[in-house]
Amino acid sequence: MGRYQVKWTDKGGNVRYGIYRSEYFFSKGEKRPKAGRAWVDDAILPVCHDLSEKVLTDVVLEFNGEYDKYVEGQYEEALRVSDGLKGRVSVGSLFGIGVADGGAFYVVTRVGKKTCDVEWRGYGGDRYTDHYFGWGRRGVPIADVRRYVRR
């Protein structure tokens, strides 16, 4: 089996985690990373990093292992921020939506007078996305998000 969960240190000195895009993820003729480079989907954010293969370290795939503990820690911090908002739809509000046999998680990133923006977060082990919110959505009516925000 090839690479899957990997880690690297970013320019700020922070250890980051992600999912390595192997040949399995590419269709015939689809663009691929340049030689010596890798595309890694961030463990938490809806971002794909273009990284040198040399900076990547494989992470052992195990239940409650290093990768899972990182994701859980990020989730706990987001939950702490969201809980402090006491159910209001504000920047930092966290919510989840059931998808398949798991869930998709989102954080409010901007709030206007009547709409807000939400962005996907990789807190679920299956990395599911909701059919409506996808990897994130702008201009969502606040009333539509309010029903999901944790109370």
C-alpha positions as a Markdown table, in Angstrom:
| # | Residue | x | y | z |
|---|---|---|---|---|
| 1 | Met | 0.0 | 0.0 | 0.0 |
| 2 | Gly | 1.2 | 3.5 | -0.8 |
| 3 | Arg | 1.2 | 6.7 | 1.2 |
| 4 | Tyr | -2.0 | 7.9 | 2.9 |
| 5 | Gln | -1.7 | 10.0 | 6.0 |
| 6 | Val | 1.4 | 12.3 | 6.1 |
| 7 | Lys | 2.8 | 15.1 | 8.1 |
| 8 | Trp | 5.2 | 18.0 | 7.4 |
| 9 | Thr | 6.4 | 21.2 | 9.1 |
| 10 | Asp | 5.1 | 24.4 | 7.5 |
| 11 | Lys | 7.1 | 27.6 | 7.1 |
| 12 | Gly | 5.9 | 28.8 | 10.5 |
| 13 | Gly | 7.4 | 25.8 | 12.2 |
| 14 | Asn | 4.0 | 24.1 | 12.8 |
| 15 | Val | 3.5 | 20.4 | 12.3 |
| 16 | Arg | 0.7 | 19.9 | 9.8 |
| 17 | Tyr | -1.2 | 16.7 | 8.7 |
| 18 | Gly | -3.0 | 15.7 | 5.6 |
| 19 | Ile | -4.0 | 13.0 | 3.1 |
| 20 | Tyr | -1.6 | 12.2 | 0.3 |
| 21 | Arg | -3.2 | 12.2 | -3.2 |
| 22 | Ser | -1.9 | 8.9 | -4.7 |
| 23 | Glu | -2.3 | 7.7 | -8.3 |
| 24 | Tyr | -5.7 | 6.3 | -7.2 |
| 25 | Phe | -7.1 | 9.8 | -7.0 |
| 26 | Phe | -6.2 | 10.8 | -10.6 |
| 27 | Ser | -8.2 | 10.0 | -13.7 |
| 28 | Lys | -6.4 | 9.2 | -17.0 |
| 29 | Gly | -5.0 | 12.4 | -18.5 |
| 30 | Glu | -5.7 | 14.5 | -15.4 |
| 31 | Lys | -3.1 | 17.0 | -14.3 |
| 32 | Arg | -0.7 | 15.6 | -11.7 |
| 33 | Pro | 2.0 | 17.2 | -9.5 |
| 34 | Lys | 5.4 | 17.9 | -11.0 |
| 35 | Ala | 8.2 | 15.4 | -10.4 |
| 36 | Gly | 9.4 | 15.4 | -6.8 |
| 37 | Arg | 6.2 | 17.2 | -5.7 |
| 38 | Ala | 3.1 | 15.9 | -4.0 |
| 39 | Trp | -0.5 | 17.1 | -3.5 |
| 40 | Val | -1.7 | 16.7 | 0.0 |
| 41 | Asp | -5.2 | 17.5 | 1.2 |
| 42 | Asp | -5.1 | 19.3 | 4.5 |
| 43 | Ala | -6.4 | 17.3 | 7.4 |
| 44 | Ile | -8.6 | 20.1 | 8.6 |
| 45 | Leu | -9.0 | 22.8 | 6.0 |
| 46 | Pro | -10.5 | 22.5 | 2.5 |
| 47 | Val | -7.0 | 23.2 | 1.0 |
| 48 | Cys | -4.7 | 21.1 | -1.2 |
| 49 | His | -1.0 | 21.7 | -0.5 |
| 50 | Asp | 1.6 | 21.4 | -3.3 |
| 51 | Leu | 4.6 | 20.1 | -1.3 |
| 52 | Ser | 8.0 | 18.6 | -2.0 |
| 53 | Glu | 8.1 | 14.9 | -1.4 |
| 54 | Lys | 11.2 | 15.4 | 0.7 |
| 55 | Val | 9.3 | 17.3 | 3.4 |
| 56 | Leu | 6.7 | 14.6 | 3.9 |
| 57 | Thr | 6.8 | 11.9 | 6.7 |
| 58 | Asp | 4.4 | 9.0 | 6.6 |
| 59 | Val | 2.1 | 8.6 | 9.6 |
| 60 | Val | 1.1 | 5.1 | 10.8 |
| 61 | Leu | -2.5 | 4.5 | 10.0 |
| 62 | Glu | -4.0 | 3.4 | 13.3 |
| 63 | Phe | -7.1 | 4.0 | 15.3 |
| 64 | Asn | -6.5 | 6.8 | 17.8 |
| 65 | Gly | -3.0 | 7.3 | 16.5 |
| 66 | Glu | -1.0 | 10.4 | 15.9 |
| 67 | Tyr | -3.2 | 11.7 | 13.0 |
| 68 | Asp | -6.5 | 11.0 | 14.8 |
| 69 | Lys | -5.2 | 12.8 | 17.9 |
| 70 | Tyr | -4.2 | 15.8 | 15.9 |
| 71 | Val | -7.7 | 16.0 | 14.2 |
| 72 | Glu | -9.4 | 15.5 | 17.6 |
| 73 | Gly | -7.3 | 18.3 | 19.1 |
| 74 | Gln | -8.3 | 20.6 | 16.3 |
| 75 | Tyr | -11.9 | 19.6 | 16.8 |
| 76 | Glu | -11.8 | 20.2 | 20.6 |
| 77 | Glu | -10.4 | 23.7 | 20.0 |
| 78 | Ala | -13.1 | 24.6 | 17.5 |
| 79 | Leu | -15.7 | 23.2 | 19.8 |
| 80 | Arg | -14.4 | 25.3 | 22.7 |
| 81 | Val | -14.6 | 28.5 | 20.5 |
| 82 | Ser | -18.1 | 27.6 | 19.2 |
| 83 | Asp | -19.4 | 26.7 | 22.7 |
| 84 | Gly | -18.3 | 30.2 | 23.9 |
| 85 | Leu | -20.6 | 31.7 | 21.3 |
| 86 | Lys | -23.6 | 30.1 | 23.1 |
| 87 | Gly | -25.6 | 29.1 | 20.0 |
| 88 | Arg | -25.3 | 32.4 | 18.1 |
| 89 | Val | -24.4 | 32.3 | 14.4 |
| 90 | Ser | -21.0 | 34.0 | 14.6 |
| 91 | Val | -17.6 | 33.6 | 13.1 |
| 92 | Gly | -16.3 | 30.4 | 14.7 |
| 93 | Ser | -19.7 | 28.7 | 15.1 |
| 94 | Leu | -19.3 | 25.0 | 14.5 |
| 95 | Phe | -22.0 | 22.7 | 13.2 |
| 96 | Gly | -22.3 | 19.2 | 11.8 |
| 97 | Ile | -24.7 | 17.6 | 9.4 |
| 98 | Gly | -25.3 | 13.8 | 9.1 |
| 99 | Val | -24.0 | 12.3 | 5.9 |
| 100 | Ala | -24.1 | 8.6 | 5.0 |
| 101 | Asp | -22.9 | 6.8 | 8.1 |
| 102 | Gly | -21.1 | 9.8 | 9.6 |
| 103 | Gly | -21.2 | 13.5 | 9.3 |
| 104 | Ala | -19.7 | 16.6 | 7.7 |
| 105 | Phe | -18.5 | 19.5 | 9.8 |
| 106 | Tyr | -18.5 | 23.2 | 9.0 |
| 107 | Val | -17.4 | 26.5 | 10.6 |
| 108 | Val | -18.9 | 29.9 | 10.0 |
| 109 | Thr | -16.2 | 32.1 | 8.6 |
| 110 | Arg | -18.1 | 35.4 | 7.9 |
| 111 | Val | -21.4 | 36.9 | 9.1 |
| 112 | Gly | -23.3 | 39.7 | 7.3 |
| 113 | Lys | -26.6 | 41.2 | 8.1 |
| 114 | Lys | -28.7 | 38.3 | 6.6 |
| 115 | Thr | -26.2 | 35.9 | 5.2 |
| 116 | Cys | -23.0 | 34.1 | 6.3 |
| 117 | Asp | -20.2 | 32.0 | 4.8 |
| 118 | Val | -19.4 | 28.5 | 5.9 |
| 119 | Glu | -16.3 | 26.4 | 5.3 |
| 120 | Trp | -15.8 | 22.6 | 5.6 |
| 121 | Arg | -13.6 | 21.1 | 8.3 |
| 122 | Gly | -12.0 | 17.7 | 8.3 |
| 123 | Tyr | -13.2 | 16.6 | 11.8 |
| 124 | Gly | -15.0 | 13.5 | 10.6 |
| 125 | Gly | -12.9 | 10.4 | 10.0 |
| 126 | Asp | -14.5 | 9.9 | 6.6 |
| 127 | Arg | -14.0 | 13.5 | 5.4 |
| 128 | Tyr | -17.6 | 13.6 | 4.2 |
| 129 | Thr | -19.1 | 16.8 | 2.6 |
| 130 | Asp | -22.7 | 17.7 | 2.6 |
| 131 | His | -24.6 | 17.9 | -0.7 |
| 132 | Tyr | -25.5 | 21.6 | -0.1 |
| 133 | Phe | -22.5 | 23.0 | 1.7 |
| 134 | Gly | -19.9 | 21.0 | -0.2 |
| 135 | Trp | -16.4 | 22.3 | 0.7 |
| 136 | Gly | -18.0 | 25.6 | 1.8 |
| 137 | Arg | -20.6 | 28.0 | 0.6 |
| 138 | Arg | -20.9 | 31.8 | 0.6 |
| 139 | Gly | -24.0 | 33.8 | 1.1 |
| 140 | Val | -26.0 | 31.2 | 3.1 |
| 141 | Pro | -29.1 | 32.7 | 4.8 |
| 142 | Ile | -28.3 | 32.9 | 8.6 |
| 143 | Ala | -31.6 | 31.3 | 9.3 |
| 144 | Asp | -30.5 | 28.2 | 7.4 |
| 145 | Val | -27.4 | 27.9 | 9.5 |
| 146 | Arg | -29.0 | 28.7 | 12.8 |
| 147 | Arg | -30.8 | 25.4 | 12.9 |
| 148 | Tyr | -27.5 | 23.5 | 12.7 |
| 149 | Val | -25.4 | 25.5 | 15.1 |
| 150 | Arg | -24.8 | 23.7 | 18.4 |
| 151 | Arg | -26.8 | 25.0 | 21.3 |
